[in-house]
Every structure is written in structure tokens, then in C-alpha cells.
Amino acid sequence: MKIQTQHSPELRKLCELIEPMSVAMLTGSDGEAMLESRPMSPLEMDADGAIWFFTDLRSAKVERLDVLNLSFTDHAASTYVSVSGRGELHTDRATIERLWTAAARPWFPQGKDSPDLALLKFRPHTAEYWDAPNSRMVRMVAMAASVVAGKPIGMGDHGTLTHLTPAVGPSQAV
């Protein structure tokens, strides 16, 4: 994922947490009050903190972008991030060209000129994260100490990042 310079401490923290993660689970409504998730590969976190993905215009998800969640997991580092926000659909060919990667070709065989290729711009609003010590041994000792003490001890950082971007309604920018 390409990362642009972030202008707030909270966005810098979010960037630091998710930068090494190449896949996120995008969760939204299925239109019948049920949740559905799908893996997505982030392309860029822009200077405003928005996270960009390629998407297919024929996908049902593009109809329901007003409430979304992204979940990032780095199991090896014991880092977990949940980001709530809203999505916007963009079809600007110059931005598609700039963000194009050959890794997207299996989903868009005609490349950056695929007629159903669009961009999903995810605007984060709030993020919650859990960041445990990187060493598996340290995590195991902390878990054992927590069990003995009956409360979490040395289990790492947990925090909430709020107001990452202004809350905005969904739009269908073209």
C-alpha cells in the first residue's frame, strides 16, 4: 500500500498500524440487515487518511457504502485494527491509472481499461486497535501472568482513534 504523509497524530498512528498489512476484510450490509465481508487489498492511504481500493462496478457492495468496516490483522505481530467509516465510488480514469497494479489483473483482465473497474474510497471515522508485544514468548508470559493475576498484564496497547476524517455521507463521484 502506498502511504502519503499524514497530517494528524491519529492518522499517523493508524498508518503505522496498517501499513504492513496487505489485505483487509471489508464488512458492510448485504441489504437485508445482515453483514457480509470480503477481502480487499488496499492500494493507497492518501493525505486525508482515505484508503483506496479497486472494486467492480457490478459488485453489490457498491450499492451500500454508507456504513462500512475494515479489519486488518497481522497475526505474526499480534496487531489487530478495526476501522469504521464510509465509502465513496470513483471512476476517475486518471486516478485508476495512477493506482493501477498488475496484481489487480486477475479480477480485471482488461487491465486498467476494464469497463467495470472503479475505485472504492474508504473514509475512516473511528479506529480501534490492539497491538501486543511482538515476541511470542513475551505474549505467552504475559498471558500466563494475566491468568494468575485475574486481569490483563503486559498484553500490549489498546486504543481508539476518533474523528479520523469528518463524517460525510456516501457519494457517487464520477
C-alpha positions as CSV (number, residue, x, y, z in Angstrom):
1,M,0.0,0.0,0.0
2,K,1.3,3.4,-0.9
3,I,1.2,5.9,2.1
4,Q,1.0,9.6,1.7
5,T,2.2,11.9,4.6
6,Q,-0.5,12.1,7.3
7,H,-1.2,15.4,9.0
8,S,-2.6,14.3,12.4
9,P,-1.1,12.2,15.1
10,E,-4.2,9.8,15.0
11,L,-3.8,9.3,11.2
12,R,-0.1,8.7,11.6
13,K,-0.8,6.1,14.3
14,L,-3.4,4.4,12.0
15,C,-0.9,4.4,9.2
16,E,1.8,2.9,11.4
17,L,-0.5,0.1,12.4
18,I,-1.9,-0.9,9.0
19,E,1.0,-0.1,6.6
20,P,2.5,-3.6,6.8
21,M,-0.9,-5.3,6.2
22,S,-1.6,-6.1,2.6
23,V,-5.2,-7.4,3.0
24,A,-8.2,-6.0,4.9
25,M,-11.7,-7.5,5.4
26,L,-14.3,-5.1,4.2
27,T,-17.6,-5.5,6.0
28,G,-20.9,-3.9,5.0
29,S,-24.6,-4.6,4.9
30,D,-26.0,-7.1,2.4
31,G,-29.1,-5.0,2.0
32,E,-31.2,-7.3,4.3
33,A,-29.8,-6.2,7.7
34,M,-27.1,-8.9,7.6
35,L,-23.4,-8.3,7.4
36,E,-21.1,-9.6,4.7
37,S,-17.3,-9.4,4.5
38,R,-14.8,-9.8,1.7
39,P,-11.0,-9.5,1.5
40,M,-9.7,-6.3,-0.2
41,S,-6.2,-5.2,-1.0
42,P,-5.6,-1.5,-0.1
43,L,-3.8,0.5,-2.7
44,E,-3.1,3.8,-1.0
45,M,-3.8,5.8,2.1
46,D,-4.0,9.4,0.9
47,A,-3.0,12.6,2.7
48,D,-6.6,12.9,4.1
49,G,-6.4,9.4,5.6
50,A,-8.7,7.8,3.0
51,I,-7.9,4.3,2.0
52,W,-8.3,3.4,-1.7
53,F,-9.2,0.0,-3.2
54,F,-10.1,-1.3,-6.7
55,T,-13.7,-2.6,-7.0
56,D,-16.0,-3.9,-9.7
57,L,-19.0,-1.7,-10.6
58,R,-21.1,-4.9,-10.9
59,S,-20.5,-5.8,-7.3
60,A,-23.4,-5.5,-4.9
61,K,-21.2,-3.7,-2.3
62,V,-21.1,-0.5,-4.4
63,E,-24.8,0.0,-3.7
64,R,-24.2,0.1,0.1
65,L,-21.3,2.3,1.0
66,D,-22.8,4.4,3.8
67,V,-21.7,2.2,6.7
68,L,-18.5,0.1,6.3
69,N,-15.8,-1.5,8.5
70,L,-12.3,-2.5,7.6
71,S,-10.5,-5.2,9.7
72,F,-6.7,-5.5,9.4
73,T,-4.8,-8.4,11.1
74,D,-1.1,-9.1,11.4
75,H,-1.2,-12.3,13.3
76,A,2.6,-12.7,13.4
77,A,3.0,-9.2,15.1
78,S,-0.3,-9.6,17.2
79,T,-1.7,-6.4,15.8
80,Y,-5.4,-6.0,15.1
81,V,-7.2,-2.9,13.8
82,S,-10.9,-2.3,13.2
83,V,-11.8,0.9,11.3
84,S,-15.3,2.2,10.8
85,G,-16.2,4.6,8.1
86,R,-18.0,5.3,4.9
87,G,-17.3,4.6,1.2
88,E,-17.4,6.6,-2.0
89,L,-17.3,5.3,-5.5
90,H,-14.9,6.9,-8.0
91,T,-14.5,6.2,-11.7
92,D,-11.8,8.8,-12.5
93,R,-9.6,7.2,-15.1
94,A,-6.5,9.3,-14.2
95,T,-6.7,8.0,-10.6
96,I,-7.3,4.5,-11.7
97,E,-4.2,4.8,-14.0
98,R,-2.1,6.2,-11.1
99,L,-3.1,3.4,-8.7
100,W,-3.1,0.5,-11.2
101,T,-1.1,-2.5,-10.2
102,A,-0.6,-5.8,-12.2
103,A,-1.8,-7.6,-9.0
104,A,-5.3,-6.5,-9.9
105,R,-5.3,-8.1,-13.3
106,P,-6.8,-11.4,-12.2
107,W,-10.0,-9.5,-11.3
108,F,-9.8,-7.1,-14.2
109,P,-8.4,-9.0,-17.2
110,Q,-8.6,-6.0,-19.5
111,G,-6.3,-4.1,-17.1
112,K,-6.8,-0.5,-16.1
113,D,-9.1,-0.1,-19.1
114,S,-11.6,-2.7,-17.8
115,P,-15.0,-1.0,-18.2
116,D,-16.2,-2.3,-14.8
117,L,-13.1,-1.1,-12.9
118,A,-13.7,1.6,-10.3
119,L,-12.2,2.8,-7.1
120,L,-13.7,2.5,-3.6
121,K,-12.5,5.4,-1.4
122,F,-12.9,4.4,2.3
123,R,-13.1,7.4,4.6
124,P,-12.2,6.2,8.1
125,H,-14.1,7.8,11.0
126,T,-13.0,5.8,14.1
127,A,-10.4,3.0,14.6
128,E,-9.8,0.7,17.5
129,Y,-6.6,-1.3,17.7
130,W,-4.9,-4.0,19.8
131,D,-1.1,-4.1,19.5
132,A,0.5,-6.9,21.6
133,P,4.3,-7.4,22.2
134,N,5.9,-8.8,19.0
135,S,7.7,-11.7,20.8
136,R,5.6,-14.8,21.0
137,M,7.4,-15.7,24.2
138,V,6.6,-12.3,25.8
139,R,3.0,-12.8,24.8
140,M,2.9,-16.2,26.4
141,V,4.4,-15.0,29.6
142,A,2.0,-12.0,29.7
143,M,-0.9,-14.4,29.1
144,A,0.2,-16.7,32.0
145,A,0.7,-13.7,34.3
146,S,-2.8,-12.4,33.4
147,V,-4.4,-15.7,34.2
148,V,-2.6,-15.9,37.6
149,A,-3.5,-12.2,38.4
150,G,-7.0,-12.4,37.1
151,K,-6.5,-9.3,35.0
152,P,-4.6,-8.3,31.8
153,I,-0.9,-7.7,32.4
154,G,1.5,-6.7,29.8
155,M,-0.9,-7.6,27.0
156,G,0.1,-4.6,24.8
157,D,-1.6,-1.5,23.7
158,H,-5.3,-1.0,23.1
159,G,-6.6,2.3,21.9
160,T,-9.2,4.2,20.0
161,L,-8.6,6.7,17.3
162,T,-11.5,9.1,16.8
163,H,-12.6,11.6,14.2
164,L,-10.1,10.5,11.6
165,T,-11.9,12.3,8.9
166,P,-15.1,14.3,9.0
167,A,-18.2,12.2,8.8
168,V,-19.6,12.5,5.3
169,G,-22.5,10.8,3.6
170,P,-21.9,8.5,0.7
171,S,-21.5,9.9,-2.7
172,Q,-21.2,8.6,-6.2
173,A,-18.4,10.7,-7.6
174,V,-17.5,10.2,-11.2
